[in-house]
Each structure stands twice: as structure tokens, then as C-alpha cells.
Amino acid sequence: MIHPRRSCLLFRSWLAVTLGVLAVRTVDGRDVSGFRPNFLLLMADDLGIGDIGCYGNDTIRTPHIDRLAQDGVRLTQHLAAASVCTPSRAAFLTGRYPVRSGMVSSDGLRVLQWTAAPGGLPPNETTFAKILRDRGYATGLVGKWHLGLSCASASDHCHHPLSHGFDHFFGMPFSMMADCARWGLSEKRVRLERPLRWGAQAVALAALTLTAGKLARLLPVPWRPVTWAVALAASLWAASCSVGTLIVHADCFLMRNRGITEQPMRPARTAPLMLREVSSFLARNRARPFLLFVSFLHCHTPLVTTESFLGTSAHGLYGDNVEEMDWMVGQILGTLDAEGLTSNTLVYFTSDHGGSLEAQDGNSQYGGWNGIYKGGKGMGGWEGGIRVPGIFRWPGVLPAGRVIHEPTSLMDVFPTVVQLGGGEVPRDRVIDGRDLLPLMLGATQHSDHEFLLHYCEKFLHATRWHQRDSGAIWKVHYRTPVFHPDGAGACYGRGVCPCSGDSVAHHHPPLLFDLSRDPSEARALTPDTEPLFHQVMARVARAVEDHRRTLRPVPLQLNARENSWRAWLQPCCGTFPLCWCDRETDAL
């Protein structure tokens, strides 16, 4: 028997879809009811919402992304489910808070740290790619994955994109971390290089000690101290080399489907390789429905930018990198036009989370700008880390130039794509995303999200309540990171802000903001300044309790146990650590 509340939710979902379909039939006179569009999903990496012209930036040139917004629907309150990439991308693909799939941690490891770690998107999770592939779509992913690779052996590929619904994959199974280009800034080295170096030194020293001991016994007594000194120096040198080789070579590589094609990756030519792969996929599949997810390596440090864009922006290397990504968007849209696919393709553009304020080197800023919003990448529930661009274009179907200020989520792409593609949203699990089509078409005026929760690892940092009858958007913060005392609004020296521990402030009572009046979260409300303070707190607390009752225990994929390096899982072209191959040179 279906619970009355669930029955009501199912009816509302059916009604919204029905209204959406009816609206689609009359937008421009075309009857597209039952028509299954193609999907081109574009996701930037670490792009700030304030870095794009159509979101208020007038100093970085993004004409192609801006044109998408002019020709389609722009969402101003589009939200990532996490302020770092691995959990955010898991939520995007599954339509579920990452805490439901275990794509979070409890011990400070915010993202997957290695391709040779057994953690990743669990095989029992269902992505929109898997559903659409089963409905006859060609499904492809070009670019970044960062949701795991293998479980028990280097070849089982249990977390690989091809195991999660994609027919074709070309790109990085990991992430464009700074080490890939010997960059000075590195999230990975902040936590891992010191213990790794100690371990490497211990191994090297033990091996060389045995060798030096045997050698010293063969030499005259006066030469034995020299032998030991040389052995110690050699061990330190070997350890440094092994660490550098492991970091730079091991995880910076390209794959085509299940095979490694370039290790180490040559970052300067990755952008043209990605564009070539996109063009090839579109040409191969122009006669059948397709879903193509283009997951850019821009604008994550080390900000690898081709020579033609270096020094061309007003914002240094970061601005150059953003403008190159916009150019790539233009090239992809041009290919869509050339293949005659524009009118029947739904294009979506977003970022996985906000720009990184910690990405600095001296006085140089290498991260994005989050506009008027407080905080940035990794900063819990602050708006700057979770508010992202959200642009949809479907010529002749979605109204051009529409701007929507309702709360929406990256998780909403899942039910929207699944239902437009003729699939069914799974009923055997909680899906947190909501179909966006009725809202974008104007068939409904309000988002289907009354509450959205903002997690940092497994810890709930904030909750948003859209009080539809008043138009207020309340934001309640339970925990916030403690910023650096220089007042710059970031946690410098930590890589990204922590989610728990002494460097996180616990608020009793919680902080309350009205985003409809204070989107910058600059002025916390109190019982003295807000008459509804206690009523808002009580209503949000009930919503949080309702949400918690829907959670089920699952293994945490990002905890140290599942998120540490395993030698037998390391992908390698040759015999580790001598991993080298180049099968892409002839392709360019």
C-alpha cells in the first residue's frame, strides 16, 4: 500500500510532467510531445558563478556561454549538492544527495585522492546515463570523471564510466590536480606528500642499508663511514624521485574506454584532443539519440592553457583559462550546428561548484570569483561554494531569455533528462532531484524544492527553506568554517576548509539569513531583528528531521579506508612505476 504522502508526491510529479508535455506541444507550434531530444551536458571544473558575463562579469569574455543564456533559460539560484567535486558530481549523475550513496567521508578526505583507491561511485547506484543507454541512447563522457576506477584489481573497473552507463569514455579517470603540470599549488600534496615522502624514504633507506652493509664489509675501515653517508644521501634522493614520479605520473593520464592512451598526460594538448573526441562522437551518433557529457578540465589548477590564449585576458592565467574554455564551448556548439543537431538538442552548462579562493600563489589569484556570494570551493554551506551557473537551451522549445530565480539543484538534471529521454525515475530509492521542465516552460511558477540541504562531508552544515507564500528564502547555518584571521574569507594553508573539528564553528542558536533580502549572507538575523526567527528555526528543524528519517547507513567511499593508495590497483601502461605510453600523437 502506498503511503498517502508518497501518493501525493507521485500525483504532483505526474501533474508537473503532464503540464510540461502540454506546454511543449505549444511553445512554437511544433508538436514535440513524445519527442526524445539529444542531450549535451557541459560542466566546468571550479568555475565561479561570477566569472561569466551573463552572471554579471564584465571583464572576462565569455560570449559563447552568454549566447547560450540569451537563447535559453538561465537559473540564478542553481545549487551544487557539495562544494567540492567528487560528491557534487556523484549527486549530479544520480539525482541523490551524496550522503545517500556514501560519496562522502567523516575524516577530512573530501574527494577521491588516488585512481588506485578502491572507493568510488557504488555499482548499485543508477546514473541518468545508465537509464538512457537502456532506452537506446548513445552515451558518452569526454573529460574528467573523478568518481573512482577499480575495486579489487586494476582491471575490474567497477567504478569506471563504462560501468555506470556510458558507452564511450575519453578523458581523465581522475582530476586535473596541480601535480599534473608540476604546479606549486596542490590539494593532494597538502595532505599526502609528507607522509608519503616519509614512507618512501623508509623503504629506500632500508633497501640501501642492506646494500651498503654488504659493501662496507668489503672495504677498509676508514672508507666505511663514507659508504654509509653515500647510502643515506642516495636513499633521500631516491625517495624524492619516487614521490615525484608517483605523484606526477601515476594519476595524470588519459583513457579511451578501458585502455590507457597517454601516461603521463601531456596537458598542453588535452584540450584539442577533447574537442576532436567531441566532434567524432557527434558525427558518429547524429542519426540516433545521444547523451554527451563534456566534463571540462578547465578551470582547475594548474590552469593549463594553450599558447594562443596566454596573456589575452584582463585576469591573468585564470582569466586566460576561462576564456579558452568559453572558446571550447563555442567550438562544440559550432560542431552541433554543422551536424544539423542544434534544434533537437537540449544543451546544459554548469560548474561542479564555486570558484576556489584558496588557489593563490603569493599575490596571484588562481581561483575563480563567486560574485556577491560569500565563501567558495570547499567552504561548507556558504553560497559562494555551492551557487553555480545553470543554463539550458533547446531552440523552439525552451523560451529564449527567460531568467528563473527559484531554488534549483544540479540533482534536478537527473529526473529532467531521464523523463525527457523516455525513461522512468527509479522508485526503489530516494531521488532528491526534481524535474525542471515545467518550471523552465512556465507551466509552474515555483520550484518543487521547498527545502534543500547543504552537506560538508557527512555533516549537515546548512539548510535552505523556500517559503513560497511569502517569497522568503531562509538559510540556516549550523556549522561554518573558521576563516583565516586576515579577514579575506578563506582558510589559507589548509587546501580547502575543513568540515569538522576545531577549525569549524558550531552555532547555538544557528545562524539565520534571508537570502531574498541578503544574498551575500552578510547580516545574520536574531530574535531581536527578525520576528519570525523562532518559527523559521522550528520549521527547518522539522524538515531536517524528516530528511534524516530517509537516510540509510551505507559505506563511506571517501573515508581513509577506501580512499588510500593500493599498489595493486594502480593503472599503468607498463610496470609500475615505469608507466609510460603515448598513443595519441598520431591522432592529432
Number of C-alpha atoms within 10 A of each C-alpha: 4 8 8 9 9 10 12 12 12 13 12 13 15 12 13 21 20 14 18 22 21 16 21 24 15 14 15 14 10 11 15 18 14 12 13 18 22 26 22 23 18 19 24 24 23 28 28 33 31 24 25 25 19 20 19 13 15 12 13 19 21 22 17 19 21 18 15 24 25 18 19 25 23 27 22 19 18 24 30 30 31 33 34 28 26 26 33 26 26 29 30 23 21 26 27 25 28 25 26 22 24 24 30 31 26 17 15 20 19 27 25 30 27 24 28 27 27 26 29 30 30 20 11 8 15 20 22 27 29 22 23 25 21 12 15 13 23 24 25 26 26 24 29 24 25 26 25 27 30 21 20 14 17 20 15 14 18 22 22 24 27 19 16 22 21 24 18 17 26 25 27 25 26 23 26 27 24 22 21 23 19 13 13 12 19 18 18 17 18 13 15 13 15 12 11 18 18 15 14 20 22 15 15 21 21 14 13 20 17 11 13 20 14 11 13 16 10 11 11 8 10 8 11 16 11 12 16 18 12 12 21 19 13 16 22 18 13 18 22 18 14 18 19 16 15 17 22 20 21 25 26 25 29 27 17 16 18 16 14 22 21 22 24 23 25 15 20 14 15 20 20 13 19 20 19 14 21 24 17 12 19 23 15 11 16 15 10 12 20 25 27 24 22 25 22 24 28 26 30 25 28 25 24 26 24 16 10 9 16 17 15 15 18 12 16 14 24 29 25 26 27 28 26 25 22 21 18 18 22 18 16 20 19 14 19 20 12 13 15 12 18 18 15 18 20 23 21 23 21 24 29 31 33 36 34 31 27 24 22 15 10 6 6 12 17 25 25 25 23 27 19 15 22 18 30 32 32 31 31 32 33 25 28 31 31 35 33 31 30 23 24 24 26 22 17 17 23 22 20 18 15 17 16 20 13 19 22 28 27 30 27 26 23 28 24 20 25 21 18 22 25 16 16 14 20 12 7 6 12 14 19 18 23 21 25 22 25 24 19 23 20 16 18 15 12 18 20 21 18 15 18 22 19 24 22 29 31 20 17 18 24 23 21 23 22 23 13 13 6 7 11 15 21 22 30 25 23 19 22 24 26 18 18 15 10 9 8 11 17 24 23 17 10 13 19 25 26 23 30 21 11 10 15 16 15 18 12 9 11 19 20 24 25 21 18 14 12 14 16 18 21 12 13 16 17 16 10 8 9 14 11 12 16 12 10 17 17 10 11 19 14 11 16 16 10 11 13 10 8 10 13 10 9 11 16 23 28 29 22 18 12 20 24 19 16 16 13 13 21 22 23 21 20 11 9 15 15 14 19 19 16 16 11 15 10 6 7 8
